[in-house]
Amino acid sequence: MEPDRPTLGKLRFPEERSFGRRYPQTQHPYRREFQRDRDRILHCRAFRRLEDKTQVFIRSESDHLRNRLTHTFEVSQIARTVASVLDLDETLTEALALAHDIGHPPFGHAGEEALNHQMAAFGRRFDHNLHALTIVESFERRYPQFPGLNLTFEIREGIVKHSSDFRPGECPELAEYLPDKRPPLEAQLIDPVDEIAYSTADLDDAYSAGFFSVVEITEAVPEYARIWASVQAQFPRAPEEVQFSEALRWLVDHLISGLIEGTCAAAENAGVGDVQAVRDYPQRLAQFAPPAASTIRALKTFLHSRVYSSEAIQQACKRHASAVVKLFQVFMQQPHLISHQPERTEPQHSGDSSQRPLNLLVCNYIAGMTDTFFCRTYESLLGVMP
């Protein structure tokens, strides 16, 4: 007999209450709307380009390290697990997980910060979530009936709100996405799931790359120290790298369980009884239970001090940011050098591209590049990458 599992089925988003698509379409005879959304994301070009975009570590250093695509699949796997246990809409959650990073430019956060800095000079900003919305709304060109992917409202809302809320008037361009409301619980899960995925994966990759020893992790993360002691007691003859992998698996399980427990407790304490109550509640309900929250904080602090702030990572970030700035400036001065690839630069059905600001055209073009294409373009115009 299975033990009682926590469930939030009453908070599951009912697909029949979806606000629908921007361009109405006939329902498929045997595929749900969120299934169609998920598959459209999987088959779009922006999703495929994630395979050659940096997560944290430079891929040329090892072919075992995560890239933006493998990270996305890990987020998706964890998100599906959590949604299934909580009796939420697993397909809606999966679609949002698959879409959560498609707006990332090359070279991870270094590339994003460099583009944002360049756009600030024009009174604009670059944010990968907003860029992801532009991709699914305009840039992808796969259908003759409409621009973009024509995703349901809830997917588009989740793309821009999965990691943070915004107040009415704060983002005028997002006014249609209910700025005074929280997104459904399925969308709220994506950010903490993302934290689990990247924190544990970065720990794995950084350990493999020799950034720290196991002893240093145990000193910084108490829960990991407890797990490590248990793993060594159970598998004393296993090589250290195998013990590390086993401990990492236990750590992931601890964090996922903590997210499930914390979200159930928050929903119960809030007294929410349906999806509308989730939307109306003043805070997000997807959260870690206190022990898991403490662990994720300690883990992120350790990674920032030993990995993200390390000289190797910082030097790579500086080189890549500098290259992005230089290429941006070249295209601003010589826009004729931009290859004609409308799916990266021009919204479909948007009229004369000459009416759009050049800085936006350049930003969109660079943001759509893979790491490899960026390097090839840079070297063809400016010589060897810094």
C-alpha positions as a printed Julia matrix, in Angstrom:
386×3 Matrix{Float64}:
   0.0    0.0     0.0
   1.45   3.36   -1.06
   1.96   6.0     1.65
  -0.15   9.12    1.48
   1.4   11.66   -0.85
   0.94  15.43   -0.67
  -1.42  16.67   -3.35
  -2.58  20.04   -4.55
  -4.99  18.78   -7.17
  -7.52  21.47   -6.36
  -4.92  24.05   -7.43
  -4.18  22.32  -10.74
  -4.68  24.7   -13.65
  -7.74  23.55  -15.61
  -6.86  23.66  -19.29
 -10.47  24.33  -20.23
 -10.16  27.69  -18.46
  -7.19  28.78  -20.54
  -7.36  32.27  -22.03
  -6.45  30.57  -25.29
  -4.23  31.57  -28.17
  -3.72  35.01  -29.66
  -4.78  33.59  -33.03
  -7.65  31.1   -32.58
  -7.05  27.59  -33.86
  -9.2   24.51  -34.16
  -8.57  22.06  -31.35
  -6.63  18.94  -32.23
  -8.69  15.72  -32.16
  -6.46  13.92  -29.65
  -3.77  16.34  -28.39
  -4.32  18.73  -25.52
  -3.51  22.4   -26.01
  -0.59  22.35  -23.56
   0.81  19.28  -25.35
   0.77  21.23  -28.6
   2.55  24.12  -26.86
   5.22  21.82  -25.47
   5.85  20.28  -28.86
   6.01  23.64  -30.62
   8.71  24.71  -28.17
  10.65  21.47  -28.64
  10.66  21.84  -32.42
  11.52  25.54  -32.67
  14.94  26.78  -33.77
  15.59  28.78  -30.61
  15.28  25.59  -28.56
  17.76  23.72  -30.75
  20.26  26.56  -30.48
  20.48  25.97  -26.71
  22.68  22.97  -27.52
  25.52  25.37  -28.31
  25.05  28.0   -25.62
  27.1   28.21  -22.44
  25.57  27.27  -19.11
  28.53  28.1   -16.82
  31.61  26.29  -18.07
  33.13  26.71  -21.5
  32.24  23.66  -23.51
  35.6   23.49  -25.27
  37.21  22.56  -21.96
  35.32  19.25  -21.74
  32.52  17.48  -23.56
  31.13  16.22  -20.24
  29.98  19.61  -18.93
  26.43  20.92  -19.12
  25.29  23.32  -21.79
  22.1   25.36  -21.83
  20.15  22.54  -23.5
  21.19  19.75  -21.11
  20.39  22.11  -18.23
  16.93  22.7   -19.71
  16.25  18.96  -19.89
  17.28  18.59  -16.24
  14.92  21.4   -15.24
  12.16  19.72  -17.23
  12.73  16.34  -15.59
  12.6   17.77  -12.06
   9.62  19.98  -12.89
   7.63  17.01  -14.22
   8.41  15.04  -11.07
   7.26  17.8    -8.73
   4.12  18.55  -10.74
   3.21  14.86  -10.86
   3.6   14.39   -7.1
   1.55  17.51   -6.37
  -1.15  16.52   -8.91
  -0.64  19.69  -10.91
  -0.71  19.89  -14.72
   2.47  18.06  -15.67
   2.35  19.04  -19.34
   1.9   22.75  -18.62
   4.81  22.56  -16.18
   6.97  20.7   -18.68
   6.26  23.22  -21.45
   7.23  26.11  -19.18
  10.42  24.32  -18.12
  11.43  23.72  -21.73
  10.81  27.38  -22.62
  12.4   28.98  -19.57
  15.84  29.63  -21.13
  15.2   29.94  -24.88
  15.82  33.69  -24.7
  19.38  33.35  -23.4
  22.13  34.87  -25.58
  25.52  33.2   -26.13
  27.95  32.89  -23.2
  25.39  32.68  -20.42
  24.89  35.52  -17.98
  28.03  37.28  -19.2
  26.43  37.66  -22.62
  23.14  38.82  -21.11
  24.78  41.45  -18.93
  26.86  42.75  -21.83
  23.8   43.12  -24.08
  21.83  44.76  -21.28
  24.64  47.25  -20.72
  24.75  48.13  -24.41
  20.98  48.59  -24.61
  20.98  50.8   -21.51
  22.78  53.46  -23.56
  19.63  53.65  -25.71
  17.18  53.71  -22.81
  16.34  50.06  -23.31
  17.2   46.8   -21.57
  17.86  43.2   -22.47
  16.26  40.49  -20.36
  16.31  36.87  -21.49
  12.74  36.26  -20.32
  11.41  39.19  -22.32
  13.48  38.08  -25.29
  12.02  34.58  -24.97
   8.54  36.09  -25.24
   9.57  37.95  -28.39
  10.91  34.7   -29.84
   7.69  32.75  -29.33
   5.49  35.69  -30.31
   7.33  36.92  -33.38
  10.72  35.54  -34.35
   9.95  31.88  -34.94
   8.63  31.38  -38.47
   7.05  27.97  -38.86
   3.39  28.6   -39.62
   1.68  30.41  -42.51
  -1.4   31.34  -40.47
   0.29  33.4   -37.74
   3.63  34.83  -36.52
   5.58  33.04  -33.83
   4.41  29.83  -32.2
   0.96  31.09  -31.16
   1.26  29.58  -27.68
  -1.54  29.69  -25.15
  -1.76  32.66  -22.8
  -0.65  30.61  -19.78
   2.61  29.56  -21.44
   3.37  33.12  -22.53
   2.49  34.44  -19.07
   4.71  31.82  -17.45
   7.64  32.73  -19.68
   7.68  36.32  -18.4
   6.56  35.63  -14.81
   8.1   32.3   -13.83
  11.02  33.91  -11.99
   9.49  37.14  -10.68
   6.3   39.17  -10.52
   5.88  42.73  -11.73
   3.54  45.49  -10.62
   0.95  47.28  -12.76
   2.7   49.93  -14.85
   6.16  48.5   -14.17
   6.42  46.78  -17.57
   3.97  48.49  -19.93
   4.84  46.07  -22.73
   3.57  43.21  -20.53
   0.32  44.82  -19.41
  -1.8   41.98  -20.85
  -0.13  39.41  -18.59
  -2.06  40.25  -15.39
   0.65  42.24  -13.56
  -1.43  42.4   -10.37
  -1.77  38.6   -10.18
   0.49  35.66   -9.43
   0.92  33.05  -12.2
  -0.57  29.56  -11.75
   1.3   27.22   -9.42
   2.75  25.29  -12.36
   4.61  28.46  -13.45
   5.66  29.25   -9.88
   7.45  25.9    -9.67
   9.89  26.69  -12.48
  12.19  29.1   -10.62
  12.84  26.91   -7.53
  13.19  23.86   -9.79
  15.72  25.85  -11.84
  17.63  26.57   -8.62
  17.77  22.86   -7.81
  18.89  21.94  -11.31
  21.64  24.5   -11.81
  22.99  24.42   -8.25
  23.44  20.65   -8.16
  24.64  20.47  -11.78
  27.15  23.26  -11.26
  28.37  21.47   -8.14
  28.84  18.32  -10.22
  30.61  20.06  -13.1
  32.83  22.15  -10.83
  33.87  19.12   -8.78
  34.75  17.28  -12.0
  36.78  20.32  -13.12
  38.73  20.37   -9.84
  37.43  23.64   -8.4
  37.2   22.22   -4.85
  37.43  19.06   -2.77
  34.65  17.09   -1.12
  35.96  18.19    2.28
  35.39  21.82    1.33
  31.76  21.12    0.38
  31.09  19.31    3.65
  32.49  22.26    5.59
  30.25  24.73    3.76
  26.97  22.79    3.37
  25.86  20.96    6.56
  23.23  18.84    4.8
  25.82  17.69    2.29
  28.13  16.74    5.17
  25.37  14.55    6.63
  24.72  12.95    3.25
  28.42  12.39    2.61
  28.89  10.61    5.93
  25.95   8.31    5.15
  27.24   7.53    1.67
  30.72   6.7     2.97
  29.22   4.45    5.64
  27.11   2.55    3.1
  29.64   2.41    0.25
  33.1    2.6     1.87
  34.85   0.77   -0.98
  33.47   2.89   -3.81
  35.83   5.37   -5.5
  35.43   8.96   -4.38
  33.93  10.1    -7.69
  31.25   7.39   -7.4
  30.56   8.35   -3.79
  30.26  11.94   -4.96
  27.68  10.99   -7.59
  25.66   9.05   -5.03
  25.76  11.96   -2.58
  24.71  14.34   -5.32
  21.69  12.14   -6.07
  20.7   12.24   -2.4
  21.16  16.01   -2.36
  18.85  16.43   -5.36
  16.26  14.22   -3.65
  16.51  16.29   -0.45
  15.9   19.53   -2.36
  13.03  18.17   -4.47
  11.33  16.74   -1.39
  11.82  20.06    0.36
  10.17  21.92   -2.52
   7.19  19.55   -2.49
   6.78  19.8     1.29
   7.29  23.55    1.38
   4.8   24.23   -1.41
   2.16  22.04    0.24
   2.66  23.77    3.58
   2.51  27.24    2.02
  -0.71  26.4     0.16
  -2.28  25.0     3.31
  -1.26  27.99    5.42
  -2.57  30.38    2.76
  -5.93  28.62    2.7
  -6.15  28.78   -1.09
  -8.82  26.57   -2.6
  -8.56  27.05   -6.34
  -6.46  28.54   -9.13
  -8.01  31.98   -8.79
  -7.09  32.05   -5.11
  -3.5   31.22   -6.09
  -3.54  34.14   -8.54
  -5.01  36.5    -5.95
  -2.67  35.52   -3.1
  -0.11  38.29   -2.42
   2.93  35.97   -2.31
   4.14  33.0    -4.29
   3.31  29.6    -2.87
   5.98  27.48   -4.56
   8.78  27.48   -1.99
  11.19  25.26   -0.11
  10.55  23.91    3.36
  12.99  25.5     5.87
  15.61  22.68    5.89
  15.82  22.59    2.08
  15.8   26.4     1.9
  18.79  26.48    4.26
  20.58  23.88    2.14
  20.01  25.68   -1.16
  21.23  28.97    0.36
  24.41  27.34    1.68
  24.98  25.58   -1.63
  24.56  28.75   -3.69
  26.85  30.69   -1.33
  29.51  28.0    -1.72
  29.19  28.0    -5.52
  29.43  31.79   -5.7
  32.58  31.89   -3.58
  34.38  28.87   -5.07
  33.11  28.7    -8.65
  31.29  31.73  -10.05
  33.73  34.19   -8.43
  36.8   32.14   -9.25
  39.48  33.72  -11.4
  38.97  31.19  -14.2
  35.23  31.84  -14.51
  35.56  35.6   -14.03
  38.26  35.88  -16.67
  36.15  33.89  -19.13
  33.13  36.11  -18.4
  35.18  39.25  -18.97
  36.55  37.96  -22.27
  33.12  37.0   -23.54
  31.46  40.21  -22.36
  34.18  42.23  -24.07
  33.68  40.3   -27.29
  29.9   40.87  -27.18
  30.43  44.61  -26.7
  32.91  44.83  -29.56
  30.7   42.91  -31.98
  27.68  44.99  -30.96
  29.59  48.17  -31.75
  30.78  46.82  -35.1
  27.22  46.06  -36.18
  26.03  49.47  -34.97
  28.69  51.13  -37.14
  28.32  48.76  -40.1
  24.81  47.28  -40.06
  25.24  45.91  -43.58
  27.43  43.19  -42.01
  24.41  41.63  -40.33
  23.5   38.45  -42.19
  19.91  38.3   -43.34
  18.44  35.85  -40.84
  14.97  37.23  -40.12
  14.1   34.65  -37.47
  16.77  36.22  -35.24
  16.23  39.91  -35.93
  12.83  40.75  -37.36
   9.36  40.1   -35.94
   7.23  38.31  -38.48
   4.46  40.32  -40.18
   5.89  43.51  -38.7
   6.28  45.64  -41.78
   9.39  47.53  -42.87
  12.39  46.52  -40.75
  14.01  49.89  -41.5
  11.52  51.49  -39.12
  12.87  49.53  -36.15
  15.77  50.94  -34.1
  19.15  49.64  -35.22
  20.19  48.94  -31.63
  17.25  46.56  -31.24
  18.06  44.83  -34.52
  21.69  44.34  -33.45
  20.71  43.13  -29.98
  18.26  40.59  -31.37
  20.8   39.33  -33.87
  23.52  38.73  -31.28
  21.08  37.26  -28.75
  20.07  34.62  -31.28
  23.63  33.44  -31.9
  25.08  30.22  -30.58
  28.53  30.35  -29.0
  30.08  28.81  -32.11
  28.33  31.12  -34.55
  29.29  34.13  -32.42
  32.97  33.1   -32.42
  32.93  32.46  -36.16
  31.3   35.84  -36.83
  33.65  37.67  -34.46
  36.75  36.12  -35.98
  35.61  36.87  -39.53
  35.19  40.56  -38.65
  37.61  41.29  -35.82
  40.18  38.52  -35.71
  40.94  36.08  -32.92
  38.49  36.05  -29.99
  39.87  37.67  -26.82
